[in-house]
C-alpha cells in the first residue's frame, strides 16, 4: 500500500514537471520570437526619427527660418541615428543567431522522424520557415546598409554646418541636402518593408500564443 502511494506521488510529480516544461523546439521558437519582437520597436523608432530629420532638413533650407533655431536639434538627431544604426546591427545579428540555432536543430531532429510522410511534411515546413527567415535577414541587411550611409552623410553635413551655418553656406550644399532627403525617404520605405517581412516570418515559423 505504502509503495503504491509513493509510486503515485512520483508519477504525479513527474507529470507536473513535464507539463511545466516546454519542448526544446518551443524554447528555440520563443528565443527567435523574442529577438524579432525586440527589433520591431527599434525599427519603428528609427523610422520616426528619420521623418523628423527630414522635416528639419526642410526647415534648414527654408529661407524664412533662422537655421540657428533648428540646427541644435538636427545635430542631436545626427548623433542619435548613428546609435540606432549600431542597435539595428545588434538586432539583426541576434535574429540571425537564434534562427541558426533553430534551423540547425530542426535539420538534425528531422532525421530522427521515421515516418516518411511526417518527415517530408516537416522538411517542407522547415524550408518555408527558413525562406521567411532568410528574407527577413536580407531585408534587415538592406535597411542596415541604407541607414549606415544615411548616418555617414548626416555626420558630414554636421561637420560642414558646424563651420558655416549661414544662409549662403546652406544654399551652397543644396545637392547634399537633396541626397539626404532622397536617402531618408528610401530608408523609411525600406523600414516599412522589413516590418512586413518580420511579420510574415513570425506567422510562418513561430507558434502563435
Buried (B, 14 or more C-beta within 10 A) or exposed (E): EEEEEEEEEEEEEEEEEEEEEEEEEEEBBBBBBBBBEBBBEBBEEBBEBBEBBBBBBEBBBEEEBEBEEBBEBBBEBBEBBBEBBEBBBEBBEBBBEBBEBBBEEBEEEBEEBEEEEEBEEBBEBBEEBBEBBBBBBEBBBBBBEBBBBBBEBBBEBBEBBEEEBEEEEBEEBEEBBEBBBEBBEBBBEBBBEBBEBBEEBBEBBBEEE
